[in-house]
Amino acid sequence: MKRTIKSFLILSLLFFPLALLYNSAFGFTVGNTEIGGYIRNETSLKVGETVEPIWSENILQLEITHHLVPDVIDLFLMTRGYYDAVYDMKDGGWAGDAKSSVRDHYRLESPDTQADWLREAYIDFYLPRLDIRLGKQQIVWGKTEAFKMLDIINPQDYRHFIQDAFEDSRITLWGARFTYKPPLETDSFIEFVALPDFHPNVAPPYGHPMAFRSTQTSVPGTAIVEEQHRGWTWDEFDLGGRWGQNFGDFDYTIDYFHHWNRNPLVKITELNFNQPVPRPVVRLEYKRTHSIGGSFAKNFNSLFGIPHWVIRFETVLNLGDVGSQLGMMHIKKPIKLDIPGSVPVRTDNYSYCIAIDHKFHKPVGWWGPAGMDYTFQIFQTYILDYHHDYTNGALSTPTDTVGVDHVTTLLTSTFMTSYLQSEVLKPFLLVAYEPSEGAWWISPTIGYELSEKTMVTLGAHFFTGPADTLIGSMNKMDNIFLRIKYGF
């Protein structure tokens, strides 16, 4: 099967230049069935002290929609073929025999995003005032950019850190979504979601170039990991609902989600002496969390005499979230021991984001860009039951624990515009800043539409700051990338 997928993708990539040359149209309709998709290559190159490829991912995605009963019942399937050619590009380094085997195993045995051959598969029912979607899907709440706030239904794959677009980093889940539009004068909806499926967030493993600081030193085989698995019984479903209204230039939502936390409580429960070197037994447990939040957006035709403003707000209160704290690990087997270290705790936290969107229109006679879209966001998180011994599990190591601030702040700005007569040249800039730590993430990209169906994007990600911060932990992983995408 793997050899077939690899051969299929190589043939697709060989055909890619022909598609660009002749601008062939693959998307077509046969009866009540629509077929589309895209071919995409993204190659990322680490730059800095050393220069080496990080990945060269080739994706063939097919999207098939069948109108079983037109305007009433649709079937949708999104499937992918995936091949990372990075191992064909170089030998040695982190992609050598030892570490590449770890990464290969991790990617192929847990193909949750880019490598997932069955990306989405669901059936839609369009009834009077009620839409129903059943199957494997993404459920999107919230509208923040670069960092998520209310977008918590689907877990996230961090194997590309936070560089992926949200639709690529979400791990799709099996579930049901019901959206009812009540007979009100305003545009309103009630949404209910039920997810029997469960998957944790995916962190890059040891040996991966973008591994979190906590796993950079976690050599496989030094611990025995036991993971608590969730079942599909009704009492273990993730359940959520939200209410929303739109009044034209103002809309809001009220959201609630009762779910299994995507990050586990990490416990060292015993020591195993059946090996020449004693190995700790690490148990990963998942706990229930209540997430209560909401959002609003207000469109201003004019604000302080300047037209075209949007102010957005999102917030979420997490009750029973997962964290860690300096304390004593209580080992019960085979002998009782108390070892100092990070121990799991349940915490409550409150987060919000305020965003401002503004569109600068092109002045008459201006030769430069065709206007500019600008977004500024402020993210803040408060730990409500804060204790000075709280630690950051993703950034801490056994010999160097990283504390957590009572309040954390993150600022982002994005700039997007377009050039040339038909606006085919599209520069974009993302700047993220952690003011308390002095950490920066700067990501400039420029896209060019070769044709209506083909986009070539050249971009970069630059990280700077202390290694014990979220953004600064990637300060040695500056990279540039080239993405070629042909949609059909």
N, C-alpha and C positions, 0 to 999 in steps of 0.2 A: 504493500500500500504506500509506504513512504517513498519507495523508488518510483512508483507511478506518479505521485504528486510532484516529485522533484523533476522527472522527465517532462511532465506536462508544463511546469513552470518554465523550464529552460526553453522549450519550444515557444512558449508565449513570449519570452523575452527576445528570442531571435526574431519573432514576428513583429515586435514592438516598433523597430525603425520603419518597417513597411507600412504600419498603421499610420505613423506620423507622415510618411512621404505621400501616401495616397489619401490620407484623411478618411479612411474607410469608416462606414457607419455600421456598427454591429448591433446597436439597439434596434429591436424590431418587435412587431406584434403579430402573433399568430392566433387568429380567432379571438378568444377571451384571455389570452396569455401575453403578458409583456415581459421582455427579457432585456436586461441592461447590466451595468456594472462598470468595472474599470480594471486597468492594469497599472501597477505602480511599483516603481523602484525607489527606495530611499537608502542612500549610502551616507554613513556618518563617519567622520575622520577626527580622531582625537588630535589636538594640537597643543603645543606648549613645550615642556622639557623633552618629550618624546612625541613622535608622530606615528600613529598606527590606526588602522580601521577598527571601528567599534562594531558596526553591523552594516550589512548590505542586504536589506530585506526586499524580497520580490513577492508581490502579492497579486494574485488574480482573483477578483471578487465578482461573483455572479449574483444578480438580484432578479428573482422571478416572482411576478405577481400574476395570479390566476383569478379572474373574476368568476367565481363559481356560480354565483347568482348576481348579475350586474347590479351595482348600487346597493346590494344587501349583504353579500358574503364574499370576502376576498381571502385567498390563501397567499401567504408571502414566505419566501425562502431566500435567505442570504447565506451563501457558502463561499469559502475561501480556499485557495491553494496558497501555500506559503513555503518559501525557501530562503534561508539566510546564507548568502554566499561568502560570508566573512572568512569561513574556514578554508575556502578555496583561494583566498587572496593573500594569506600570510601563514607562516609557521612560527612556533615559539611564542614568547610573551604569554599574556593571559589566555591566548587562544591555542596554547600548546596542548599536548596530549592530556595532561592531568586536569587542567582547569576547563578545557573545552568539553571534556566528558561530563563534568559536573553541569555545565551550562546546557549542553545538549540534552541531558537527561531531564533537567528541570524544565526546559522549554517544551520538549516534546511530550513529556508525561503530564504536563499541566498547561495545555495550550488554551489560554483563557482569552487572549485578545487577538493580537496580530496573527498568531498561529492557529486559531480556532477554526477548524474546517466548517463547523456548523455555527455560524455567527448568530443568526436569528432565524426563527421558524415559528410562525404563528398564524392564527385564523382570526379575521375581523368580522364582526357582525354589526351592521349599521341598521339599527331599529329606530322607530320614531322616538326622538329625545334620548336614546340610550345607545352608546357605542361600547362594544365588548371586544377585548383582545385577549386571546388565550394562547399561551405558548412561550417560547424562549424569546426574550425581548429586552430592550432598554426602556426604563421609565425615568424621565427627566423632570426633576423639580429644580426651580431656581434658575437664575440668569447671570450669576457672577462669571467673571472671566479669569483665566489663568489658575485660580485657586477655587475650590468648591466650598459651598456653604450649605445650601439645601439639597444639593445633588448627592443624596446619600442612599438612594434606593439600591443602586447597583454598586458592588464593590469595585475597587480600582486596582489596576495592575501598575506597579511602580517600576517595572523593569527598564523603562526609559526615564526613570525619575519622574519629573512632571512636565516633560517636554512634549508628550503626545497631545493631540487634540482630544477633547473629552470623549467624543464618540468612538475613538480608538482605544482609550485607556479603560473604559468601562468594561466590566466582566458581565456578560449577559446571563440572565437567570430565567428559569421556567416559572411562570406565574400567570396571574389573571389581573386585568385592569378593567374597571367598569367606570364609564363617564356618563353621567346623567345631566341633561340640561333642563332645569325646571321651567315651567311656563311663566316666566317673569318678564317684565318690560326691559330689564337690563340683561346684558349678555352674561349669564351666570353658569356655573357648573359645579357638580359634586363628583369627586373622584374617589374610588375605593380600589385599593390594591391588596392582593393576597399572594404571598410567595412561599410555596412549600420548599423551594430550592434554597440552598445556602452555599455560599463560598466566601472565604475570608479575603481580605486584601492580599495581594501578592507582592512580596518584597524581593528584590534581587538577591540571589544566594551568594554565598562565599564563592569567589572566583569571577563573579560578574563585574565588569568595569564600573558599574554604577551602584554597587552594593552600598547599603547604608553603613554608617560607621560602626554600628553594633554588630554587623555580620561580616565586616572586613576581616576580623580576626577569629571568626567562628569556623574553624577548620572542620569539615565534615568528618564524622567518625569519632569526635571527641566527646559526644554526648549521645544518649539514647532518647529520641524524641517520640513521645506518645501524644497523639492529637485526638481530642474529643470530637467525635463526628456527630453531626446533627441528623435527625431522622426526618421523615416526611409525614409525620402524624399531625393532625389538625392543631393540637396544642403547641406545636413547634413552628407554626407558620409565622412569617413576618407579615404584619397587618398594618395598613396605613390608610389615611384618608385626608382629603383637603377640600376646602371650599374656596371658590374664586369668583370674582365679579369684575366686569369691565364696563366703565362708564365713559368710554371714548378716549379722553386724554388721561384717565386715571384707572388703574387696575390694582387689585390686591388679592392675596391668597392667605388662607390660614391652614397650616399643615401639621399633621401628626403622624408619627411612624413609630410603631413598637416592634423592635427587631433584635436579632442577634447581633452583637457588636462585631464588626468586621476585623477587629484586632483582638487577639487572644490575651487572656491572663496567663503569664508565663510563670510556672512554678517548678522548682527543683524539689522533687518529692523524696528521692532516695539515691543511694550510691550503689552501683552495680560492680561487684568485685569478681565477676566471672571472667574478666579480662586481665592481662598482665598489668595494665594500668587501670585503676578504678575510674569508672565513667559515670557522670551524673545522669540521672533520669529526669528529663525535662518534660513536663506535662503542659500541653496547651489547652486551656479551657475557655469556652465562649459563654458570655453572659448576656442577659437581656438588657436592653437600653430603651428608654423613652426619649424620643426626640420631638420637641414641640417648637414650632417656628411659624414664620410667615414672611410675606414680602409685599412691597407695593412699588409702583412706578408712576410718576407723574410727568406728563409731557407739557412743557411750557412753550407756547409759540413765541413768547418774548419774556426774558428775565433780565432786569436791570437795563432794558433797552436793547439787549442783544438777543436775536432770534435763535430758535432751534436748540433748546435745552431739554434734557431728560434727567430727572433725579430718581434714583432707585435705592431701595433699602431691603436688606434681607437679614433675618436673624434666626437663631436656633438655640434652644436650651436642651442640653443633653443631661439626662438624669441617669446615674449609674454607668457612666462612661468608664473606660479602662485606662489605668495609669500605673505608675510604679513609684516606690518610695524607698529611701534608705532604711534598712532595718535588719532583722535577723531572719535568715532562712532556716526553718526548722526541718532538719533531716530526721526522718523517723526510722528508716531502714538502711542497712541491717543494724545500725546502732543509732542512738539519738545524739544528734549534733546540732549546735546552733552556730551558723556561719554568717558573718556580716556580708551584706550585699543588697541588691535591689529586690524588693518584694512587691508583688502585685497589690493594687488597691483599686477600689471603686470610687470614682470622683464625679462631681457635678460641675459642669462648665457652661458658660454662656458666650456665644459669639454673635457678632453682627458685621455687616458690611454696608457702607454708604458709598454709592457710586454716582458720578456725574458724567453724563454723555453730552457732547456738544459737536455740532456739525458746522465747520467753517466752509462757507460757500466760496466758490471761485469768483474773485472780483472781476468786473468787466475789464477786458483788455489784458488780464493777467496771463503771462506766458507759462507760468509754473504749473503745479499740480491742479487737478480738477477738484478743488476743495479738499477738506481733510476731516476725518472722523476721529475724535479724541475722547478717551475714557480715563477717568481718574477714580481709583477705588481705595478705600481705607478699610482694612480688616482688623478687628480686635477680638481677642479671646480672654475671658476672665475665668480663672479657676475659683469657683465659689467657696469651696472648702479647702482653700490653699494652705499648704504647710511647707515650710522652708526645706524640708527633706525630700520633696517630690523630685523625681528625676525623669528625664526624657529617654524612654526605652529604645527609640530608634537611633539615638546618637550616643548613648552610653556604651562603654566597654567594661569588661570585668575589672580593669585597673584604672579606669578614668570615667567616673560617672558625671553626667552633665545635668545640672539642675534645670528646673523649669521656673520661669518667672510667673508672678501672680497675674500680670497682664502682658500679653504679647501683641505687638503691632506690626502690620505689614502694609506697605503702600505699593500700589501698582499704577502705571500709566501706559496706555497704548495709543499709538498713532497709526492711522491707516489712510492711504490716499491712492491716487492713480494718475498715470501720465499717458501721454500720447493721445492722438485724436480719438481713437476708439477705446481709450482707457484700458489698454491691455497690459500695461506695466504697472504692477501693484506693490509698492513698498509698504512694509509693516514693521513697527518697532514696539517691543515690549520691554518695560523697565520695571523691575520689582526690587524693593528695598526694605530691609529690616533695620529700622533706625536705632534700636537699642543695641544692636550687635554690629552695625556697620557692614552688613552683608548685602551684595548686589547680585542680581541676575539680569543681564542685558541680552536681548535676543532680537537682532535685526534680520529681516528676511526681505527678499524681493522676488516677486513672481512675475512670470511673463506668459501670456496666453499665446501659444504658437498657433492655436486654432480654437474654434468654439469648444472643442472637446479636449484639448491638450494644454496642460499647465506645467511649466518648468519653474521650480522654486529653488533658489539658492539662499541659505541662511546659516546662522551661527548661534551658539549659546555660550555666553561667557559668565563664569561664576567667580566671585571673590568674597572673602570674608573669613572669619575664624572657622576652623574645622569643626567646632562643636556647635554650629548653627545649622539650620535646615539647608539654607542656600549655600553657606560657606563650606559645608561638608563635601561639595562637589567642586571645590576650588582648583583641583587638579584635573578636572574633566571638561575643560573648554573644548568645544568641538564645532566643526563646520559640517554642513550636510547639503546634499543635492537630491532633490525629489523630482521625479518625472512621473506624471500621472496622465493617463489617457482614459477618459470616460467614454462609455458607449451605451 
